[in-house]
Amino acid sequence: MNIYELLESKREEILQSAAKHGAYNIRIFGSIARREADANSDVDFLEWNLEEAFLT
């Protein structure tokens, strides 16, 4: 199983875990998003979290 298949198989688990912690609109960026990942690549997640958002 490659990283893309693994992420797809874990998609719902990732989204549920994020929601449990107040995060939503989860995105992947970096080499995996560009489909340039290799054996040394990590997974870069971007998330929104309204619980920690504020305006000054």
C-alpha positions as CSV (number, residue, x, y, z in Angstrom):
1,M,0.0,0.0,0.0
2,N,1.5,3.4,-1.0
3,I,1.0,6.6,0.9
4,Y,-1.9,7.8,-1.3
5,E,-3.8,4.5,-0.7
6,L,-3.1,4.7,3.0
7,L,-4.4,8.2,3.3
8,E,-7.5,7.3,1.4
9,S,-8.1,4.3,3.6
10,K,-7.7,6.5,6.7
11,R,-9.6,9.5,5.4
12,E,-12.7,9.2,7.7
13,E,-10.5,8.4,10.7
14,I,-8.4,11.5,10.1
15,L,-11.5,13.7,9.6
16,Q,-13.2,12.3,12.8
17,S,-10.1,12.9,14.9
18,A,-9.8,16.4,13.6
19,A,-13.4,17.2,14.3
20,K,-13.0,15.8,17.8
21,H,-10.4,18.5,18.4
22,G,-12.4,21.3,16.8
23,A,-10.5,21.3,13.5
24,Y,-12.2,21.3,10.1
25,N,-11.6,21.9,6.4
26,I,-8.5,19.6,6.6
27,R,-6.2,19.8,3.6
28,I,-3.0,18.1,2.6
29,F,-0.2,20.2,1.1
30,G,3.4,19.7,0.1
31,S,4.9,16.8,-1.8
32,I,2.0,14.5,-1.2
33,A,-0.5,17.0,-2.6
34,R,1.7,17.5,-5.6
35,R,2.0,13.7,-6.0
36,E,5.8,13.9,-5.7
37,A,6.1,12.0,-2.4
38,D,8.9,9.4,-1.9
39,A,9.8,7.1,1.0
40,N,11.2,10.0,3.1
41,S,8.1,12.3,2.7
42,D,6.0,13.3,5.6
43,V,2.3,14.3,5.5
44,D,1.6,18.0,5.8
45,F,-1.9,18.9,7.1
46,L,-3.5,22.3,7.1
47,E,-6.5,22.7,9.3
48,W,-8.9,25.4,10.5
49,N,-9.7,25.6,14.2
50,L,-12.3,28.2,15.2
51,E,-11.8,27.4,18.9
52,E,-8.3,29.0,18.7
53,A,-9.2,31.8,16.2
54,F,-9.4,35.4,17.3
55,L,-9.4,38.9,16.0
56,T,-7.3,41.7,17.3
